């Protein structure tokens, strides 16, 4: 990553997410929340670390491209 360049955030693919809530209960990232029964990642709060994508058992958390 270049100096001053913001890392690409992550997002939840709703077609893969099973709403198991492991990303909420086991990780506790402030960028992850639940809205209307669906898991949501705030792209402005996400630091792009990728830990949530690593712990998601359904591989529903993906890096946002572009």
SVG drawing of the C-alpha trace seen along z (x, -y; Angstrom):
<svg xmlns="http://www.w3.org/2000/svg" viewBox="-35 -10 39 32">
<polyline fill="none" stroke="black" stroke-width="0.4" points="0.0,0.0 1.3,-3.4 1.7,-6.0 -1.5,-8.0 -3.5,-5.5 -6.6,-4.2 -6.9,-0.4 -9.9,1.1 -12.7,1.8 -14.7,5.1 -18.4,5.7 -20.8,8.5 -22.1,10.5 -25.8,11.0 -26.1,14.1 -23.5,15.9 -24.1,14.6 -26.0,17.0 -26.3,14.4 -24.5,16.6 -23.2,13.4 -19.7,14.8 -18.3,11.6 -20.2,9.7 -19.8,12.0 -16.3,13.3 -14.6,10.3 -16.2,7.2 -15.1,4.8 -16.8,1.4 -17.3,1.3 -19.6,4.4 -23.2,4.0 -26.6,5.6 -29.4,3.7 -32.8,5.2 -31.5,8.7 -28.6,8.4 -24.9,8.0 -23.4,4.7 -19.9,3.3 -19.5,-0.5 -17.1,-1.2 -16.0,-4.4 -15.1,-2.7 -13.5,0.4 -9.7,0.3 -9.3,3.1 -7.5,5.4 -9.3,8.5 -9.7,10.3 -13.5,10.5 -13.1,12.1 -10.8,14.7 -13.2,15.7 -16.3,15.8 -17.2,19.5 -19.4,18.9 -16.8,16.6 -19.4,13.9 -17.1,11.0 -15.3,9.8 -12.9,6.9 -14.6,4.1 -12.9,3.5 -12.9,0.2"/>
</svg>
